[in-house]
Amino acid sequence: MTRRVRRLELLVLIVAITAWSAAAGPKIEVDKADYDDGVIREGAKDTVSHVFTLKNTGDEVLRIKQVKPG
């Protein structure tokens, strides 16, 4: 094989490995990232809640270590 073909094969291999490693790992998918509670009076006795649906679309375990309200 010529040197040029070897270099092309090496380049294709590097690109394939880079693309594979970028796609690997956990990936979180959220159905709706925002939720508006509207206006809530201070001291109101009503409880406000909302359920966010999360899905791991990656190929490894997804660990949620911290959640911060916004």
Contacts in CASP RR format, 6 or more apart in sequence:
PFRMAT RR
TARGET T0000
AUTHOR 0000-0000-0000
METHOD contacts of the structure
MODEL  1
MTRRVRRLELLVLIVAITAWSAAAGPKIEVDKADYDDGVIREGAKDTVSH
VFTLKNTGDEVLRIKQVKPG
23 59 0 8 1.000
24 59 0 8 1.000
24 60 0 8 1.000
25 58 0 8 1.000
25 59 0 8 1.000
25 60 0 8 1.000
26 56 0 8 1.000
26 58 0 8 1.000
26 59 0 8 1.000
26 60 0 8 1.000
26 61 0 8 1.000
26 62 0 8 1.000
26 63 0 8 1.000
27 56 0 8 1.000
27 57 0 8 1.000
27 58 0 8 1.000
27 62 0 8 1.000
28 54 0 8 1.000
28 55 0 8 1.000
28 56 0 8 1.000
28 57 0 8 1.000
28 62 0 8 1.000
28 64 0 8 1.000
29 54 0 8 1.000
29 55 0 8 1.000
29 56 0 8 1.000
29 57 0 8 1.000
30 52 0 8 1.000
30 53 0 8 1.000
30 54 0 8 1.000
30 55 0 8 1.000
31 52 0 8 1.000
31 53 0 8 1.000
31 55 0 8 1.000
32 52 0 8 1.000
33 52 0 8 1.000
35 50 0 8 1.000
35 52 0 8 1.000
37 48 0 8 1.000
37 50 0 8 1.000
40 46 0 8 1.000
40 48 0 8 1.000
54 64 0 8 1.000
56 62 0 8 1.000
END
